[in-house]
């Protein structure tokens, strides 16, 4: 442990020196990258220093103890040793957790797609409820949501909606929301009070920069068409809506919610980069032998990560057996508790694999 932490502190000192190098100031992007890395490692460096300092204090106290003859002084030294030795296990556990390799995408902004699946109109309404849940969750964290594309349902909610979430460590939390969400409740249109089961799929994609994904313009087919639905003067009058097909992968994205064709095209490119980036991550993980199911699944009622049961006022996350209240989670008030439990379970699993 000592050798590893000393190497870590040496690397942190080198990073600090780079930040103080005047030459770095001439490259704002490089300075921002180094500053972000430096800030991310600051807490670990502080814990490492505390751990090594405790070890040094123990060694020094033991050395003095061998030479000391005064009983009172010996007692003080033994107390100092015991205090430092008592602090070491907790410090070591914290450091082990911090040393778990982080997800390189955790700092990225995120594109989320919610799609009504099984259940017809009620599935679309549920998709709208999930969108409102994430809106409230984002607002509580000071994040910003921008709707990229949507297909509203006549019954309410959305057949599908894609939106971008920007803020601090967005993907690190929202990534646990990927999968099939199931709701059990009495629809407003149900006159006999029968409970209906419906599902909506949620896909959470880390936003990919142009650096992450290089797209050859020759691989794209770009179609424009008239926007439909509520909008403004441009709806059904100008070809502002954009559909882009990535020919090698047959990936299709479209946007009509922005004011101009240029804006819709940029939104499409953001979504396309995110989808291709996610596909590349899946390919890499498959090569490494990782057992990873697709985020969305098929949307069947049996494929679920979480069930929202209104009659029983209960929400159950099936991955960890976590239970919360229906209104508490769906209104976004206690969604954070579910995600924190999922993140803790994820850390524990990674720690077990690392030991």
Helices and strands as residue ranges (DSSP letters): H 2-19, G 22-26, H 28-67, H 71-99, E 110-116, H 121-140, E 144-152, E 158-166, H 170-174, G 175-177, E 179-186, E 195-206, G 217-219, E 220-225, E 241-246, E 251-255, H 261-287, E 306-309, E 314-317, E 322-324, H 326-330, H 335-354
